[in-house]
Amino acid sequence: QVELVESGGGLVQAGESLTLSCAIVGITGNINKIGWYRQAPGKERELVAIISGGGRADYAGSVEGRFFVSRDNIRTVLLQMNSLKPEDTAVYYCYAEQAHYADLSHVWDTWGQGTLVTVSS
């Protein structure tokens, strides 16, 4: 059982940078994947960046080369966002996939509350 708490959102101009932070509260074991999704107004939630159990980071094509996901420490996940565009405007959610320690086929998702990023032209 973990809780994810995002912070760092705000209003920025196009071309500027912003870093989001996700604090992991509770038991950190049994996390298969951790990263970030986002949901723009009127759109479906989409994957932004994810770190797999082997440590590999994968990115959506629209952010690759501009955004970077990393572990600042065992309880903090960062999303560095550079060269921001108006189309990056969305609520950004921290995400974790967990597995039961005694039954690895039992998996579930945990979501943060979201933090709003608004990029003006």
Helices and strands as residue ranges (DSSP letters): E 2-7, E 10-13, E 18-26, E 31-39, E 46-51, E 57-59, E 67-73, E 76-81, G 86-88, E 90-100, E 103-111, E 115-120
